[in-house]
Amino acid sequence: MSKIPLSFNLNPPFGGLAGPSPSAAAAAGAGAVQPVKDRKMASAEQLVLDLCDPELRENALFDLSKKREIFQDLAPLLWNSYGTIAALLQEIVSIYPYLSPPTLSPGASNRVCNALALLQCVASHPDTRIHFLNAHIPLYLYPFLNTTSKTRPFEYLRLTSLGAIGALVKVDDTEVIGFLLQTEIIPLCLRTMEMGSELSKTVATFIVQKILLDDVGLRHICATADRFYAVGQVLGSMVTSLAEQPSTRLLKHIIRCYQRLSEHPSAT
């Protein structure tokens, strides 16, 4: 049998034709990931800077809200960048005149909802949540929850606003609940639970549920008969409406609210 040609040798001397070792491949892979991460961060930083330019803001809002899940630490970047939160709040207050009478256009609704999505990002991040509360930013969203128009632009506006509040209560934090109880969040949620879409009702009921699950929240709602019956009446009407339009997801939150209310002595 003839000898194997050197070019086919499985163990060439000096590693001439051998592939990289596993450790070298891993190092090369890590090195390739870092530039990608750096490019993403640079892109996010530029878009955040664009928020402060009125001519570039609309596109920046759209891109950041669409890609916010892939930008790591976007919330601290938004909060700590000069003028950024002020620009987002400017977007919010600019549409107040269109709430009553309800003349909000779909385009204006989409634009402000992109700003609200970025505020939700800030509300959900552990490093910026308390700053978000201390600045009383949730109060800027309450006019949107106070609307009654059932058109798509207003429904989208309510849902996105509820999403920001829902991000606050998702993590069990008595300080968050205490802040919300000092505001009109419960009546506003009850209103949405009565007249919103199924998805808005679900998020609003989830917020009430999370308030009830906190001992401070439960005591607050059960402190007076008016509060207790207001919540109970809305929950009851929702159960009745579910007979016509069933929703397992919504019913789950309603049952949890009832269960939590039943744990307070006032409910017996």
For each residue, the residues with C-beta under 8 A, 3 or more apart:
1:
2:
3:
4: 8 9
5: 8 9
6: 9 12
7: 17
8: 4 5
9: 4 5 6 12 17
10:
11: 18
12: 6 9 15 16 17 18
13: 16
14:
15: 12 18
16: 12 13
17: 7 9 12
18: 11 12 15
19:
20: 24 25 28
21: 24 25
22: 25 26
23: 26 27
24: 20 21 27 28
25: 20 21 22 28 29
26: 22 23 29 30
27: 23 24 30 31
28: 20 24 25 31 32
29: 25 26 32 33
30: 26 27 33 34
31: 27 28 34 35
32: 28 29 35 36
33: 29 30 36 37
34: 30 31 37 38
35: 31 32 38 39
36: 32 33 39 40
37: 33 34 40 41 72
38: 34 35 41 42
39: 35 36 42 43
40: 36 37 43 44 70 71 72
41: 37 38 44 45 71 72
42: 38 39 45 46
43: 39 40 46 47 71
44: 40 41 47 48 64 67 71 74 77
45: 41 42 48 49 77
46: 42 43 49 50
47: 43 44 50 51 60 63 64
48: 44 45 51 60 64 77 78 81 84
49: 45 46 52 53 81
50: 46 47 53 56 57 59 60
51: 47 48 56 57 60 61 64 83 84 87 88
52: 49 57 82 83 84 87
53: 49 50 56 57 60
54: 57
55:
56: 50 51 53 59 60
57: 50 51 52 53 54 60 61 87 91
58: 61 62 111
59: 50 56 62 63
60: 47 48 50 51 53 56 57 63 64
61: 51 57 58 64 65 91 111 114 115 118
62: 58 59 65 66 114
63: 47 59 60 66 67
64: 44 47 48 51 60 61 67 68 71 74 114 118
65: 61 62 68 113 114 115 117 118
66: 62 63
67: 44 63 64 70 71
68: 64 65 71 74 117 118 121
69:
70: 40 67
71: 40 41 43 44 64 67 68 74 77
72: 37 40 41
73: 76 77 125
74: 44 64 68 71 77 78 118 121
75: 78 79 121 122 124 125 127 128
76: 73 79 80 125 127 128
77: 44 45 48 71 73 74 80 81
78: 48 74 75 81 84 85 88 118 121 122 128
79: 75 76 84 85 122 128 131 132
80: 76 77
81: 48 49 77 78 84
82: 52
83: 51 52 86 87
84: 48 51 52 78 79 81 87 88
85: 78 79 88 89 122 135 137
86: 83 89 90
87: 51 52 57 83 84 90 91
88: 51 78 84 85 91 92 115 118 119
89: 85 86 92 93 137 140
90: 86 87 93 94
91: 57 61 87 88 94 95 111 112 115
92: 88 89 95 96 112 115 116 140 141
93: 89 90 96 140
94: 90 91 112
95: 91 92 98 99 104 108 109 112
96: 92 93 99 143
97:
98: 95 102 103 104 105 108
99: 95 96 102 104 143 144 146 147
100: 147
101:
102: 98 99 147 149 151 154
103: 98
104: 95 98 99 108 109 149 153 154 157
105: 98 108 109 153
106: 109 110 152 153
107: 110 111
108: 95 98 104 105 111 112 153
109: 95 104 105 106 112 113 152 153 154 156 157
110: 106 107 113 114 156
111: 58 61 91 107 108 114 115
112: 91 92 94 95 108 109 115 116 157
113: 65 109 110 116 117 156 157 160
114: 61 62 64 65 110 111 117 118
115: 61 65 88 91 92 111 112 118 119
116: 92 112 113 119 120 141 157 160 161 163 164
117: 65 68 113 114 120 121 160 163
118: 61 64 65 68 74 78 88 114 115 121 122
119: 88 115 116 122 123 132 137 141 164
120: 116 117 123 124 160 163 164 167
121: 68 74 75 78 117 118 124 125
122: 75 78 79 85 118 119 125 128 129 131 132 137
123: 119 120 128 129 132 137 138 164 165 167 168
124: 75 120 121 129 167 168 170
125: 73 75 76 121 122 128 129
126: 129 171
127: 75 76
128: 75 76 78 79 122 123 125 131 132
129: 122 123 124 125 126 132 133 168 171 173 176
130: 133 134 175
131: 79 122 128 134 135
132: 79 119 122 123 128 129 135 137 138 168
133: 129 130 136 137 138 168 175 176 179
134: 130 131
135: 85 131 132
136: 133 139
137: 85 89 119 122 123 132 133 140 141
138: 123 132 133 141 142 164 165 168 179 180 183 185
139: 136 142 183
140: 89 92 93 137 143
141: 92 116 119 137 138 144 145 161 164 165
142: 138 139 145 146 183 184 185 188
143: 96 99 140 146 147
144: 99 141 147 157 158 161
145: 141 142 158 161 162 188 189 191 192
146: 99 142 143 188 191
147: 99 100 102 143 144 154 157 158
148: 191 195
149: 102 104 154
150: 154 155 195 197
151: 102 154 155
152: 106 109 155 156
153: 104 105 106 108 109 156 157
154: 102 104 109 147 149 150 151 157 158
155: 150 151 152 158 159 196 197 200
156: 109 110 113 152 153 159 160
157: 104 109 112 113 116 144 147 153 154 160 161
158: 144 145 147 154 155 161 162 192 196 200
159: 155 156 162 163 196 197 199 200 203
160: 113 116 117 120 156 157 163 164
161: 116 141 144 145 157 158 164 165
162: 145 158 159 165 166 189 192 200 203 204 207
163: 116 117 120 159 160 166 167 203
164: 116 119 120 123 138 141 160 161 167 168
165: 123 138 141 161 162 168 169 180 185 207
166: 162 163 169 170 203 206 207
167: 120 123 124 163 164 170
168: 123 124 129 132 133 138 164 165 171 173 176 180
169: 165 166 173 176 177 180 206 207 210 211
170: 124 166 167 210
171: 126 129 168 176
172: 210 213 214
173: 129 168 169 176 177
174: 177 178 214 215 216
175: 130 133 178 179
176: 129 133 168 169 171 173 179 180
177: 169 173 174 180 181 210 211 214 216 217
178: 174 175 181 182 216
179: 133 138 175 176 182 183
180: 138 165 168 169 176 177 183 185 211
181: 177 178 185 186 211 216 217 220
182: 178 179
183: 138 139 142 179 180
184: 142 187 188
185: 138 142 165 180 181 188 189 207 211
186: 181 189 190 208 211 221 227 231
187: 184 190 191 230
188: 142 145 146 184 185 191 192
189: 145 162 185 186 192 193 204 205 207 208
190: 186 187 193 194 204 208 230 231 234
191: 145 146 148 187 188 194 195
192: 145 158 162 188 189 195 196 200 201 203 204
193: 189 190 196 201 204 205 208 234 235 238
194: 190 191 234 237 238
195: 148 150 191 192
196: 155 158 159 192 193 199 200 201 204
197: 150 155 159 200 201
198: 201 202 245 247 250
199: 159 196 202 203
200: 155 158 159 162 192 196 197 203 204
201: 192 193 196 197 198 204 205 238 250
202: 198 199 205 206 247 249 250 253
203: 159 162 163 166 192 199 200 206 207
204: 162 189 190 192 193 196 200 201 207 208
205: 189 193 201 202 208 209 238 250 253 254 257
206: 166 169 202 203 209 210 253
207: 162 165 166 169 185 189 203 204 210 211
208: 186 189 190 193 204 205 211 212 231 257
209: 205 206 212 213 253 256 257 260
210: 169 170 172 177 206 207 213 214 217
211: 169 177 180 181 185 186 207 208 214 217 220 221
212: 208 209 217 218 221 257 260 261
213: 172 209 210 217 218 256 260
214: 172 174 177 210 211 217 218
215: 174 218 219
216: 174 177 178 181 219 220
217: 177 181 210 211 212 213 214 220 221
218: 212 213 214 215 221 222 260 261 263 264
219: 215 216 222 223 264
220: 181 211 216 217 223 227
221: 186 211 212 217 218 227 228 231 261
222: 218 219 227 228 261 264 266 267
223: 219 220 227
224: 227 228
225: 228 229
226: 229 230
227: 186 220 221 222 223 224 230 231
228: 221 222 224 225 231 232 261 266 267
229: 225 226 232 233
230: 187 190 226 227 233 234
231: 186 190 208 221 227 228 234 235 257 261
232: 228 229 235 236 261
233: 229 230 236 237
234: 190 193 194 230 231 237 238
235: 193 231 232 238 239 254 257 258
236: 232 233 239 240
237: 194 233 234 240 241
238: 193 194 201 205 234 235 241 242 250 254
239: 235 236 242 243 251 254
240: 236 237 243
241: 237 238 244 245
242: 238 239 245 246 247 250 251 254
243: 239 240 246
244: 241
245: 198 241 242
246: 242 243 251
247: 198 202 242 250 251
248: 251 252
249: 202 252 253
250: 198 201 202 205 238 242 247 253 254
251: 239 242 246 247 248 254 255
252: 248 249 255 256
253: 202 205 206 209 249 250 256 257
254: 205 235 238 239 242 250 251 257 258
255: 251 252 258 259
256: 209 213 252 253 259 260
257: 205 208 209 212 231 235 253 254 260 261
258: 235 254 255 261 262
259: 255 256 262 263
260: 209 212 213 218 256 257 263 264
261: 212 218 221 222 228 231 232 257 258 264 267
262: 258 259 267 268
263: 218 259 260 267
264: 218 219 222 260 261 267
265: 268
266: 222 228
267: 222 228 261 262 263 264
268: 262 265
